[in-house]
Amino acid sequence: MSGGDKLEFEIRRNPAPVAVADRAALLASPGFGRVFTDHMVTIRYAEGKGWYDARVEARAPIPMDPASAALHYAQEIFEGLKAYRTVDGGVTLFRPEANAARFVASAERLAMPALPPEVFLDSLHRLIEIDEEWVPSGADGSLYLRPFMFASEVFLGVRPAQEYLYVLIASPVGSYFAGGVQPVKVWVSPDYTRAAPGGTGAAKCGGNYAASLVAQAEAIEHGCDQVVFLDAVERRFVDELGGMNVFFVYDDDTLVTPPLTGTILPGITRESVLTLASEAGLTVAERPVTFADWQADAESGRLREVFACGTAAVITPIGHVRFPDGEFAIGAGEPGRLTMGLRQQLVDIQRGTAADPYGWVRRVL
Ligand SMILES: *Cc1c(COP(=O)(O)O)cnc(C)c1O
């Protein structure tokens, strides 16, 4: 397939979908990432041939040769976005073009072929169409979409693979915060970093997560919910959490987030928050924040609120910060007014209960 060509999807309906009553039971309390829909999309790539064999088919295990390159050298990237049920029974996506573009950027960093954005978007539409019944209704649920791609070539040599498999699966999810939004406690890792200059920090690749897990486990051991990473060079500047970007709100209504210098994942939620905040008249700045300033400004009261953001939890207030030498609170450790206001604004746009002046919402069904 070349450039702007359209790839036709062959549809093979699952002959044994989950029964209606069983699906209803699963949708009643899906949790996160454990329940999956009846179908998946697969598209193959081979050097010299391009993208081919696009299918919507029954979700099933993927047969894999033990010498598949991804299992050895981790050429793998992914995306994460949600489909929302609208109040009138339709289905929408939030800024899916941004995910399509980031998938291309991640592919380029991992020396993988770019999946054309129109094919990426088509795959989302095809899967949502066939698995529409799996999109939860109600104000909290959504259908989490997980596009990913990995090196499928059977070869142990170290070089970019010549064959890839793109897959899209979907998982209905409930409210991230059962029982209301709770501030989290974060652990500032003294030992581990997430991404170094020149590395893969800006790519959404599984390898970044693999490298972050031991730090996340350390956070849990220290009674925290999430880990915060400092920069890999000076260990002074705040980068981000394991899977969320971070924002600081000061008493002069300034909103600050670390700049995208290559070691931070360019979050779509992050970008949306920057837009909403500047439209609301806040002063927004992308500039480095040191951990020392974080602590000093929290203790002086100049720093009012801190929050993390990403697709899964939208906006999560950070209430406490723990590090090897101590701990401090942000304000009274409660969710901040500005944090919760931005969260509501964003959720309302995503759910279609507020106007969408930025053209972020895409109607699928
Ligand atoms: C996906 C991700 C985010 C959040 O990105 P969104 O597009 O807002 O979901 C932040 N940090 C990391 C490391 C991520 O992988």
PDBQT file of the ligand as one rigid body, heavy atoms in Angstrom, charges set to zero:
ROOT
HETATM    1  C1  LIG A 401       0.435   7.861  27.481  1.00  0.00    +0.000 C 
HETATM    2  C2  LIG A 401       1.321   8.580  28.442  1.00  0.00    +0.000 A 
HETATM    3  C3  LIG A 401       0.987   9.819  28.999  1.00  0.00    +0.000 A 
HETATM    4  C4  LIG A 401      -0.353  10.478  28.800  1.00  0.00    +0.000 C 
HETATM    5  O1  LIG A 401      -0.655  10.730  27.461  1.00  0.00    +0.000 OA
HETATM    6  P1  LIG A 401      -2.177  11.002  27.051  1.00  0.00    +0.000 P 
HETATM    7  O2  LIG A 401      -2.099  11.213  25.579  1.00  0.00    +0.000 OA
HETATM    8  O3  LIG A 401      -2.613  12.215  27.776  1.00  0.00    +0.000 OA
HETATM    9  O4  LIG A 401      -2.950   9.800  27.438  1.00  0.00    +0.000 OA
HETATM   10  C5  LIG A 401       1.921  10.444  29.823  1.00  0.00    +0.000 A 
HETATM   11  N1  LIG A 401       3.104   9.870  30.105  1.00  0.00    +0.000 NA
HETATM   12  C6  LIG A 401       3.451   8.677  29.595  1.00  0.00    +0.000 A 
HETATM   13  C7  LIG A 401       4.783   8.103  29.946  1.00  0.00    +0.000 C 
HETATM   14  C8  LIG A 401       2.585   7.988  28.756  1.00  0.00    +0.000 A 
HETATM   15  O5  LIG A 401       2.928   6.791  28.269  1.00  0.00    +0.000 OA
ENDROOT
TORSDOF 0
